[in-house]
């Protein structure tokens, strides 16, 4: 798809094991059908996973019927931009990979906030 990351570079793969992304292609790509904007590549931690579960999005429990193994601490995953922002506002935001995060997030979250959580700044 050749979408761009927050640095205006070609978006890098977020994760292929487990396979992530709205299109289940390993990338945080999006289009007009992705109403959740699954565009922030995050390194999962227990705090965020439990927070998300409390908000009604269970990312922990495997769902074999959807080929979803369930997530655990240490997995990477394309998270919905507004869920990440909500988690940030509630002190539960996970770390992120900026080069794997779609630049569309900049319409919703300030770049300086994203940099505070970056795992891949040089």
RAHUSUL-V502437 format. One record per pair of residues at least 12 apart in sequence whose C-alpha atoms are under 7 Angstrom apart, sorted by the first residue. I is the first residue (numbers start at 1). J is the second residue. D is the distance in whole Angstrom. If there is no record, write none. Layout:
I;J;D + I;J;D
This chain:
3;29;7 + 4;102;6 + 4;103;6 + 5;98;7 + 5;99;6 + 5;100;6 + 5;101;5 + 5;102;4 + 5;103;5 + 6;98;6 + 6;99;7 + 6;101;6 + 6;102;6 + 6;103;4 + 11;99;6 + 11;100;6 + 11;101;7 + 11;102;7 + 12;27;7 + 12;99;6 + 12;100;5 + 13;26;6 + 13;27;5 + 13;100;6 + 14;26;6 + 14;27;5 + 14;28;7 + 14;41;6 + 14;76;7 + 14;77;7 + 14;78;7 + 14;100;5 + 15;27;7 + 15;76;6 + 15;77;7 + 20;77;6 + 20;78;6 + 21;38;6 + 21;78;5 + 22;34;7 + 22;38;6 + 28;40;7 + 28;41;7 + 28;78;6 + 28;100;7 + 28;101;6 + 28;102;6 + 29;102;7 + 36;80;5 + 37;80;5 + 37;81;6 + 38;78;5 + 38;79;5 + 38;80;4 + 38;81;6 + 39;78;6 + 39;79;6 + 39;80;6 + 39;81;6 + 39;101;6 + 39;102;5 + 39;105;7 + 40;78;5 + 40;79;5 + 40;80;6 + 40;81;6 + 40;101;5 + 40;102;6 + 41;76;7 + 41;77;6 + 41;78;4 + 41;79;6 + 41;96;6 + 41;97;6 + 41;100;6 + 41;101;5 + 42;76;5 + 42;77;5 + 42;78;6 + 42;79;7 + 42;94;6 + 42;95;6 + 42;96;4 + 42;97;6 + 43;74;6 + 43;75;6 + 43;76;5 + 43;77;7 + 43;94;6 + 43;95;6 + 43;96;6 + 44;72;7 + 44;73;5 + 44;74;5 + 44;75;5 + 44;76;6 + 44;94;6 + 45;73;4 + 45;74;6 + 45;94;6 + 46;73;6 + 47;92;6 + 48;92;5 + 48;93;6 + 48;94;6 + 51;92;7 + 59;71;6 + 60;72;7 + 81;105;6 + 85;109;7 + 95;117;5 + 95;118;6 + 95;119;6 + 96;117;6 + 96;118;5 + 96;119;6 + 97;118;6 + 97;119;5 + 97;120;6 + 98;118;6 + 98;120;6
